[in-house]
Amino acid sequence: MSAIAVGVDAPNFTVKDQNNNNISLSDLRGKKVLLSWHPLAWTPVCTDQMRGLETNFQEFLNLNTVPLGFSVDSQPCKAAWATALQIHYVSLPADFWPHGKVAQEYGIFNDKIGVSERANIIIDENGKVKWVKVYPPGQLPDINEVLQVLGEA
């Protein structure tokens, strides 16, 4: 398995988020997009990762960036988790069915255990992949590193 390459066109997707809204990459042109992938909801590192997105939401807006907290969990699961975490601003898309299709297209689906890798993928305003980082499953991504990269992009 190899993560998507920097410089290629990001595959489009349309999925439901925790609020049952359709989220399409093509609708976000003109903004940078952070695909912040976490393996599964309701786990400690994933919880901290999504809370980091929510806590820094205004900073993302200042950087013309839409943060998306992706996983292969179902939409109802993401809805319950968002309520429990008090996620009010960040969209948490569900890559549930076809299971892991978006993660597969981005080269970060772990088919041995059926979840995505933990990863951050930045897409520029024109739909090109600008930055990719895959993390060990138990490592919390450094939100400051992500914000720095977005500031430079």
C-alpha positions in Angstrom: 0.0 0.0 0.0 1.3 3.4 -0.9 -0.4 6.7 0.0 -1.5 9.0 -2.8 1.4 11.0 -4.4 1.9 14.8 -4.0 1.1 16.7 -7.1 -1.7 14.5 -8.5 -5.3 15.4 -8.8 -7.2 14.5 -5.6 -9.9 11.9 -6.3 -13.4 13.4 -5.9 -15.8 11.9 -3.4 -19.3 12.5 -2.1 -20.0 11.1 1.4 -22.3 11.9 4.3 -21.0 13.6 7.4 -22.2 13.3 11.0 -25.1 15.7 10.2 -26.2 13.6 7.2 -25.0 16.4 4.9 -23.3 15.5 1.5 -19.7 16.4 1.5 -18.1 16.6 -2.0 -14.5 17.5 -2.6 -15.5 19.2 -5.9 -17.8 21.6 -3.9 -14.8 22.8 -1.9 -12.7 24.2 -4.9 -11.2 27.5 -4.1 -10.4 26.4 -0.5 -7.7 24.2 0.8 -9.0 20.9 2.3 -7.4 18.9 5.1 -8.4 15.2 5.0 -7.5 14.2 8.6 -7.9 10.4 8.6 -8.4 8.4 11.8 -8.8 4.6 12.0 -11.9 4.4 14.2 -14.2 6.7 16.3 -14.4 6.2 20.1 -10.7 5.5 20.5 -8.4 7.8 22.6 -5.9 9.0 19.9 -8.7 9.5 17.4 -10.7 11.5 19.9 -7.7 13.7 20.6 -7.1 14.1 16.8 -10.7 15.3 16.2 -10.7 17.6 19.2 -7.6 19.2 17.8 -9.4 20.0 14.6 -12.4 21.5 16.5 -10.1 23.5 18.8 -8.3 25.0 15.9 -11.3 25.5 13.6 -10.9 29.3 13.5 -7.2 28.9 12.6 -8.3 26.6 9.7 -10.8 29.3 8.5 -8.0 31.9 8.7 -5.9 29.7 6.4 -8.8 29.2 3.9 -9.0 25.6 4.8 -11.8 23.1 5.4 -10.8 20.4 7.9 -12.6 17.0 7.4 -12.3 14.3 10.1 -12.5 11.1 8.0 -12.9 7.5 9.0 -14.6 4.3 7.8 -17.2 4.5 10.6 -20.9 4.8 9.7 -22.7 8.1 9.6 -24.8 7.3 12.7 -21.7 6.4 14.6 -20.0 9.6 13.6 -23.2 11.5 14.7 -23.1 10.0 18.1 -19.4 10.5 18.5 -19.6 14.2 17.4 -22.3 14.7 20.0 -20.2 13.0 22.7 -17.1 15.0 21.8 -19.1 18.3 21.3 -17.9 18.7 17.8 -19.9 21.6 16.5 -17.9 23.0 13.5 -15.8 20.3 12.0 -17.4 18.0 9.5 -16.8 14.3 10.2 -17.4 12.4 6.9 -18.2 8.7 7.0 -16.3 6.5 4.4 -18.5 3.6 5.4 -20.1 2.3 2.2 -18.7 1.2 -0.1 -16.5 0.4 2.9 -13.3 2.4 2.8 -13.7 3.5 -0.9 -12.3 7.0 -0.4 -9.5 5.7 1.8 -8.7 3.1 -0.9 -8.6 5.8 -3.6 -6.2 7.8 -1.5 -4.0 4.8 -0.9 -4.4 4.7 2.9 -6.9 1.8 3.4 -5.5 -1.0 5.5 -7.3 -4.0 4.1 -5.9 -6.4 6.7 -7.9 -4.8 9.5 -10.6 -2.9 7.4 -9.8 0.7 8.5 -7.9 3.7 7.2 -4.4 4.5 8.3 -4.0 7.6 10.5 -3.0 10.3 7.9 -3.3 13.9 7.0 -3.7 14.9 3.4 -3.8 18.5 2.3 -5.4 19.4 -1.0 -4.9 22.8 -2.5 -7.5 25.2 -3.9 -7.3 23.6 -7.3 -7.8 20.1 -6.2 -4.2 18.9 -6.2 -2.6 16.9 -3.4 -0.1 19.2 -1.7 1.1 17.2 1.3 0.7 13.7 2.7 1.8 12.3 6.0 0.9 8.8 7.3 1.4 8.2 11.1 1.8 5.1 13.2 -1.7 4.1 14.5 -1.0 5.2 18.1 0.7 8.5 17.2 -1.3 11.7 17.6 -0.6 13.9 14.5 1.0 17.3 15.4 -1.7 19.8 14.7 0.9 22.6 14.7 2.8 20.9 12.0 -0.3 20.7 9.9 -1.2 24.3 10.5 2.4 25.3 9.5 2.2 23.4 6.3 -1.2 25.0 5.5 0.3 28.4 6.2 3.1 27.7 3.7 0.8 26.2 1.0 
